[in-house]
Amino acid sequence: MLPDRWLLYTLMLKSRLLEEAVASLWHSGLISGEMHLGTGEEAIVAGVVSHLQEGDAMALDHRGTAALLMRGVDPLLILLELLGHPDGLCHGRGGHMHLFSRAHLAASSGIVGAGGPTAAGFALAAQYTESAGVAIGFFGEGAMNQGMLLEALNLAATWNLPAVFVCKDDGWAITTPSKTVTGSDLTERARSLGVRAVDVDGREVVDVWEAAAAAIDRARSGQGPTFLHASCVHLEAHFLGYQLLRSARHPLRELPDIAIPMTRSFLRPGGAGLLQRIEGMRAVSEALQATLQDPRRDPANDPLPRARRALHADSARLEALEERVAGEISDALAHAVAEVAS
């Protein structure tokens, strides 16, 4: 079976536009607290979720919006939930990190690594009831240093559970480079626990689709779990509004808020010695320079244009598709804002 590139691009585009709508609401102050977007993960999520059937389950992390949308959850329900409205997906009580849909067997958690044991639980239930269901667990590479996730991988292998563990690796554990806090190769770590493990380029939706097809078929046929290690780039960093990324994108607007207080502190009498102050200034300067060269700022790492290029030959169909999807998300955003305002 060949992948339906039009379907995959539709899922990815719909997710991107919804999260851009979420970002606009957050920047407007209508959504409070931190916001963890999944922009940059669309190819991974679409490549996996497009294989799911009735009775399959998803254990999601704090970036669960895309998976829920691609699984069929109404975008209006998601937007209302993020706005804290009682008509939202979880009656306005879950926020963006704790989204649930019983109808879709989907549950998310803000606890790092919780997708592992939750997926194992879903898979155990499917195995016990002989439902032929498969459980998907989504998480970032930082979660692979959490004990409960490693325990879940071990149990999945030991009990031959119908589960697929999807690691979305962007190379960053919040603001720490993951390689500086991880002592081994993640694929080899999963294999050491008895789980079949596959590396895949998470920017290429067809590559993910093919890897997920094999993993899900394997789980559904009783051959046990698979660990998919998918590399990606979080285009908005760990959370929306990450200061270094803002400074790199809008230096004239953002840097005065950093440079002026730092200069005052540097010149203030007393406190740390001159060498320590110089070292502090150097550290901030190096962080900003590194951000300017950060892969999050490279358009080549955006999975959406990569998926779109394959559809260029039929420009009329592509334009109609993009107009339709944009209209759907725009309507959902308008209705959500109207509901909150009323």
Rosetta blueprint (number, residue, H / E / L):
1 M L
2 L L
3 P L
4 D L
5 R H
6 W H
7 L H
8 L H
9 Y H
10 T H
11 L H
12 M H
13 L H
14 K H
15 S H
16 R H
17 L H
18 L H
19 E H
20 E H
21 A H
22 V H
23 A H
24 S H
25 L H
26 W H
27 H H
28 S L
29 G L
30 L L
31 I L
32 S L
33 G L
34 E L
35 M L
36 H L
37 L L
38 G L
39 T L
40 G L
41 E L
42 E H
43 A H
44 I H
45 V H
46 A H
47 G H
48 V H
49 V H
50 S L
51 H L
52 L L
53 Q L
54 E L
55 G L
56 D L
57 A E
58 M E
59 A E
60 L E
61 D L
62 H L
63 R L
64 G L
65 T H
66 A H
67 A H
68 L H
69 L H
70 M H
71 R H
72 G L
73 V L
74 D L
75 P H
76 L H
77 L H
78 I H
79 L H
80 L H
81 E H
82 L H
83 L L
84 G L
85 H L
86 P L
87 D L
88 G L
89 L L
90 C L
91 H L
92 G L
93 R L
94 G L
95 G L
96 H L
97 M L
98 H L
99 L L
100 F E
101 S E
102 R H
103 A H
104 H H
105 L L
106 A E
107 A E
108 S E
109 S L
110 G L
111 I L
112 V L
113 G L
114 A L
115 G H
116 G H
117 P H
118 T H
119 A H
120 A H
121 G H
122 F H
123 A H
124 L H
125 A H
126 A H
127 Q H
128 Y H
129 T H
130 E L
131 S L
132 A L
133 G L
134 V L
135 A E
136 I E
137 G E
138 F E
139 F E
140 G E
141 E H
142 G H
143 A H
144 M H
145 N H
146 Q L
147 G H
148 M H
149 L H
150 L H
151 E H
152 A H
153 L H
154 N H
155 L H
156 A H
157 A H
158 T H
159 W L
160 N L
161 L L
162 P L
163 A E
164 V E
165 F E
166 V E
167 C E
168 K E
169 D E
170 D L
171 G L
172 W E
173 A E
174 I L
175 T L
176 T E
177 P E
178 S H
179 K H
180 T H
181 V L
182 T L
183 G L
184 S L
185 D L
186 L H
187 T H
188 E H
189 R H
190 A H
191 R H
192 S H
193 L L
194 G L
195 V L
196 R E
197 A E
198 V E
199 D E
200 V E
201 D E
202 G L
203 R L
204 E L
205 V H
206 V H
207 D H
208 V H
209 W H
210 E H
211 A H
212 A H
213 A H
214 A H
215 A H
216 I H
217 D H
218 R H
219 A H
220 R H
221 S L
222 G L
223 Q L
224 G L
225 P L
226 T E
227 F E
228 L E
229 H E
230 A E
231 S E
232 C L
233 V L
234 H L
235 L L
236 E L
237 A L
238 H L
239 F L
240 L L
241 G L
242 Y L
243 Q H
244 L H
245 L H
246 R H
247 S H
248 A H
249 R H
250 H L
251 P H
252 L H
253 R H
254 E H
255 L H
256 P H
257 D H
258 I H
259 A H
260 I H
261 P H
262 M H
263 T H
264 R H
265 S H
266 F H
267 L H
268 R L
269 P L
270 G L
271 G L
272 A L
273 G L
274 L H
275 L H
276 Q H
277 R H
278 I H
279 E H
280 G H
281 M H
282 R H
283 A H
284 V H
285 S H
286 E H
287 A H
288 L H
289 Q H
290 A H
291 T H
292 L H
293 Q L
294 D L
295 P H
296 R H
297 R H
298 D L
299 P H
300 A H
301 N H
302 D L
303 P H
304 L H
305 P H
306 R H
307 A H
308 R H
309 R H
310 A L
311 L L
312 H L
313 A L
314 D L
315 S H
316 A H
317 R H
318 L H
319 E H
320 A H
321 L H
322 E H
323 E H
324 R H
325 V H
326 A H
327 G H
328 E H
329 I H
330 S H
331 D H
332 A H
333 L H
334 A H
335 H H
336 A H
337 V H
338 A H
339 E H
340 V H
341 A H
342 S L
